[in-house]
Amino acid sequence: MSKSSQKTQRGIKRYFNLDNIVDTGVDVALVIFDVLSSPILIVMRVVRWFLNEFVLGHIKRLIKFIIRIFIKGEDNGNKRR
């Protein structure tokens, strides 16, 4: 093994010890908990659910209704010829 790879391994071992790994894990868990429990994010989740359930459903229904009107109009136009 070369001296540079041994030096790199020693550096990695120094930074990746159990204490640093546990501290990093706890920090990540706290950030995730903080993000998930943030009140504005809860409100945004409810708004997104509302939009998906009601508004998008009504928009889809309206678009389908308009398309049916145009299709029905084309069918009537073909019968007149």
C-alpha positions in Angstrom: 0.0 0.0 0.0 1.3 3.4 -0.8 1.8 6.1 1.8 -1.0 8.3 0.4 -3.6 5.6 0.6 -2.6 4.8 4.2 -2.9 8.5 5.0 -6.3 8.6 3.4 -7.5 5.6 5.3 -6.3 7.1 8.6 -8.1 10.3 7.8 -11.3 8.4 7.0 -11.1 6.4 10.2 -10.6 9.6 12.1 -13.8 11.2 10.7 -16.0 8.1 10.5 -15.9 6.9 14.1 -19.0 5.8 16.0 -19.4 9.0 17.9 -19.5 11.1 14.7 -21.9 8.6 13.0 -24.3 8.7 15.9 -24.2 12.5 16.1 -24.9 12.7 12.3 -27.8 10.3 12.6 -29.3 12.2 15.5 -29.0 15.5 13.6 -30.6 14.0 10.5 -33.5 12.6 12.6 -34.0 15.9 14.3 -34.1 17.8 10.9 -36.6 15.2 9.5 -38.8 15.5 12.6 -38.6 19.3 12.5 -39.6 19.3 8.8 -42.5 16.9 9.2 -43.9 18.6 12.3 -43.7 22.1 10.9 -47.2 23.7 11.0 -46.9 25.3 7.6 -46.1 22.0 5.9 -49.1 20.4 7.6 -51.3 23.2 6.1 -49.7 22.7 2.7 -50.3 19.0 2.8 -54.0 19.6 3.6 -54.3 22.2 0.8 -52.6 19.8 -1.7 -55.0 17.0 -0.6 -58.0 19.4 -1.1 -56.7 20.4 -4.6 -56.2 16.8 -5.6 -59.6 15.6 -4.3 -62.0 18.4 -5.2 -60.6 21.0 -7.6 -58.8 18.7 -10.0 -61.8 16.4 -10.0 -64.1 19.2 -11.0 -61.7 20.5 -13.6 -61.4 17.1 -15.1 -65.2 16.7 -15.2 -65.6 20.2 -16.8 -63.0 19.4 -19.5 -64.7 16.0 -20.2 -68.1 17.9 -20.4 -66.7 20.4 -22.9 -65.1 17.6 -25.0 -68.4 15.8 -25.1 -70.2 18.9 -26.3 -67.7 19.3 -29.1 -67.9 15.7 -30.1 -71.7 15.7 -30.0 -71.6 18.9 -32.2 -69.4 17.2 -34.7 -71.7 14.2 -34.9 -74.7 16.4 -35.5 -72.8 18.3 -38.3 -71.9 15.0 -40.1 -75.6 13.9 -40.1 -76.7 17.1 -41.8 -74.6 16.5 -44.9 
